[in-house]
Amino acid sequence: MLSVLSDDYYMDLAIREAEKAAVEGEVPVGAVISCEGAIVAKAYNQTEKLQDSTAHAELLAVTAASAHLGSKWLPQCTLYVTLEPCIMCAGALYWARLGRVVYGASDDKRGFMQYGKELLHPSTKLEYGVRHDTCKALLQQFFALKR
């Protein structure tokens, strides 16, 4: 049985995924899903690569985790994502019934928290601000290069 590692550990893995996105010219958002200490999915934004506006890191990670675990519900899992999910992703997280969501940087323009935690499933626990400065800096650097 694997031991459960720290939120910082898993967020660091999500940051690595976000860095992959940036290298590919995607908005640098990365996601990791852990289940009882095991990593069951990793993903990063691929909206440009796939020409799919729904190819957000969170959705790709949920799809991969569901396939890996053979379940549409993920109540035993934790999603680590570098940026606060948008309302589309929050809706998907609701339906997946994730046990826990942990995000790094807040998204004051598109983040689901503008509408409140009730967009997540009632049993989903929420944590935020893990590796906030690193996650925010990745986004700021990416957009500075775009301007």
N, C-alpha and C positions, 0 to 999 in steps of 0.2 A: 504494500500500500504506500502510495506517495504521501509525503507530508505536505501540508498546505503552506505555501510560501507567502511572502508579504505582498501587499498591494503594490508596493514600489517595484518589486521584481517583475510582476506581470505587466505593470504599466511601462516599464523599460522595454519589454518585448513589444508592446503596442507601439511605442515610440520608434522602434526599429522598423516596424511595418510602415509607419508614417514616413520614415526616411526613404523607403523604397518607392512610395507614391511620389514623393518630391523628385526623385531621380527620373521618374517617368513623366514628369510634368503634370502630375495629378495634385489636387489639393492634398497636402500632407496630413491625412487622417489615417490612423491605424487602429486595429482592434484585435483583441485576443479573448478567447473564451476558455475559461478553466472550469473543470468539473472535478470536485474532490481532489484538487491538487494537480490533476493532469491537464495538459493543454489539449483541447479537442478541436480548436480552430484558430487560425490566424488569417487576417485579411487586411487589405488597404483599399482606399478609394480607387476605383477603376472606371469612373464615368466616361473619361475621354477614350481610354483604350477600348472599352466595350461599346462606346457610343450608346450608353444606357444611363439615363438620369437617375435610375434607382440603384445603381451599382455603388452604393455607399459601403464603407468598410463594415459597418454594423450589420447590414443586411447580408453581405457576403459571408460574414463570420457566422451569423445565425443559421444560414443555409448549410454551411459546412458542418457546423456542430450538430444540427439536426440529422444530417445524413450520417455522420460518424456515430452518433448515439442511437440512431433509428427511432427518433421520437420528435414530434412537432413541438412538444413542451420541454422546457429546459429549467425546471424549478430548482435543480441541484447545481446550476451553473452560475458563474459570474462573468459578465462582460466587462472588459477593460477597454476603454476607448479614449483616444487622446483629445477629442473634442466633444463637447456636449451634443448629444444626438438631436437631430431636427425632429419636427413633429411626425414626419413620415416614418422615421426610424423608431421613434418612441411608440408609435402604433404597432409596428412589427414586434417590438420588444414586449409590448402588452400581450399580443397574441401568443408569443413564444413562452410567456409566463416565466421569464428569467427570474432566478432567485435574487440576483443582485446585479446592479449596474454601478460601475465606477468610472467616472470620467475625469480628465485632466483639466483642460481649459474650458472656460465658459464661452458660450456663443450668444452674445447679447442681441444679435440680429435675427438669427434663425433657430436658436435653441428651444427645446420643448419646455424649459422651465418658465418661459414667458407665460405659458398656459397652466403650469403647475404640475406637481408630481402625480396628480391623478390621471395623467396620460399613460402612466405605467400601471401595470397590474397591481392591485391592492397589496399583494403579498411580496412584491419586489422591494428589496431594500436599496437605498440610494446613497452613494458616497460621491464626493466630488472634491476637486482641488489636488488630487494626487499627481505629483510631478507637474503641477500647474505651470510654473515658470518655463520649464523645458518645452512643454506642449505648446504654450503660447508663442515662445520664441521661434519654434519651427514654422508656425503659420505666418508670423510677422516677416520672417526672412523670405519665405516663399512669395508672399504678396509684394514685398519690397522689390524683388527681382522682376516681377511682372509689370510693375509700374514704370 
